[in-house]
Amino acid sequence: MKKITLLLSALAGVLSFAQTSPLVIQNYSSYDAVGRLRTGTAGTSGPYMYAAPNPPYGSYTVPAGAITQYNTFSTSGTASVPITTWYVGDATNPANNGTYPYNHPFIASVMDPSNIWGGFHFWLTDPSTGNTDTYQLGNPLVYSGFTASGTGAFSSADWFTITTPSGPTTYLQIF
């Protein structure tokens, strides 16, 4: 009986650290942030997702000056910069691979409880000079090559989480 209680407590702990953190992206720069927004699982292999391109852009883009908040993956289509489709990859169960609308039951029942915000691999391009700043910001426990902050030739960006009594909120700020 002790083993079952311990196992249930551990499972509750894992689930309590699942996608409970909203993501707030604040692009204070005068350049569009273009790239791949990712989710994943910390420290384990499992399913992951990429945000699909948001119209009218050809890839996931946070427009210059935009601020958006994603409370959950399964409500991401209602944000000011909506993610209406997720691309799911799952090496442990390839039957899950594919494209899902944000409000699909699979996203709510499987991905919301198992994934966390992983990071955003993006670039900013100055159209007048053609110079590009590239960043891989996010949670290094999810994607080992990602960092918490970076400074480019004409921009800077930070990824961080603030925890309050009401829970954590993850931020990406681009300047």
N, C-alpha and C positions, 0 to 999 in steps of 0.2 A: 504494500500500500504506500509506503514511503517513496518508493521509486516512481510510482504513478504520480504522486503529488509533486515530486521534484520535477518530473518530465513536464507536467502541465504548467508548473511555474516557469520553467525555462521557455516553453512555447509561448506563454503569455508575455514574457519579457521580449522575445524576438518580435512578436507581433506588435508590441507597444512601440517598437522603434521603426516600424514600417512607415509607409508614406503618410505620416501625420503632420508633416511640415509643409506649409504652403511655400511656394516659390514666388518671390517678388523680383521682377526684372525692371530696373530703372536705367534707361539709356539716355543719359544726360548729354551725350555727345551730339555733334551735328552730322554724324555718319550712321548709316544703317549697319546693324550688327547681323551678319549673314553667316549661317553655319549649321551645325548639328547639335540640337538639344537632346541630351541623353538621360535615361534613367538606368538603374541597375540595382544589384544587391551588394551590400557591403561584405567583403571577405569571402563570399561564396559564389560559385558559378550558378547561374540561374537565368531566368528570362530577363530580357532587357528591352527597352524601347527607344525609338528615335521619333521626334516630332516630324510629321510630314510637312511639306511646303505649305505655307499659308498664302492664299491668293492676295495680291496679284504677283507674288514673288515666286521664283523658281526653286527656292529652298527656304528653310525656316528662317525668318527674318524678323528682327525687332527694329522697327523703323526709328530713325533719328528722333530724339525727343520723346519717345513712347515710354509709358509705364504700364506694366501689366502684372496681374497676379493670378497664379494657378493654385487653387485650394486643394484640388485632387486631380489625378489624371482623368478620372471619369467625369469631371466637370470642366475640363480644359477648353472645351468648345464654346463656353459661355464667357470667356475672358475677353478683355479689350483687344488683345492680340490673340485670336483664337487658335487653338490646336484642335482641328476637327477630326484628324486621322493620326493614328499611331502605327508605326511599323514595329512589329514584335519579332524578336529573335529569341530562340530557346534551344540551345544545344542539348539540353537534358531531355527535351520532349519536342522534336521537330514538328510534330502535328500542330503545335501552337504557333509556328512561324506564319507570318502573314500580316495583312493590313486590316486594322480594326477601326471603326468609328469610335470617337472618344466616349460615347455613351453605350457602347456594347457591353453586355453583361460580363464578358471575359475581362475587360479592363477593370470594372468595378469589383468583381469577385476574386480575381487572381492578381492583377497587377497593382491595384491600390494597396492591398495588404502586404505584398511581397517586395515592392520596389521603393527606392528612394530617389531623389533627384541626384543624378550622377555628375552632370557638368554640361558645359556648353563650349564646343570647339568652334570658334568663330573668328571672323576677320572684319576689319573696318578699312575701307578704301577712301582715300582723299581723291575726289575726281579731278581736282585742279592740278595735282602733282602726280597722281597715279601711285603714290606710296601706299603701302598696306601694312597695318599692324595685325598680327595674328595672335590669338590667345587660346589656351586650353585650360579653362578654369573650372573648378569643381571639387568634388570630394575625392581625395586621393585614395581613400579606402574602397571606393567603387572603381575608379580608373586611376591606376598608379602613375600615369604620366601627367595627370592634372595637378595644378597648383591653386593656391588660394588667391593670388594676386599677380598682376603683371603690369609692366610699363612699356609702352611702345614708343615710336618716334613722335607721335602726335596725340596719343591717347593713353589711358590707364584704365584698369578694371579690377574689381575685387569680388570674390565669392566668400560669403560668411553666413553663419547661422547665429541668431540671437534667441536665447531661451528665456522666457518669462514664465510667471506662474500659469498662464493660459496655454503654454506650450512653445515649441520652437518654430521659428520662421527663417527660411533660408533666403538670402538676398544675393542678387548679382547687380552690381552697380558699375556702369560704364561712363567714363568721363572723357 
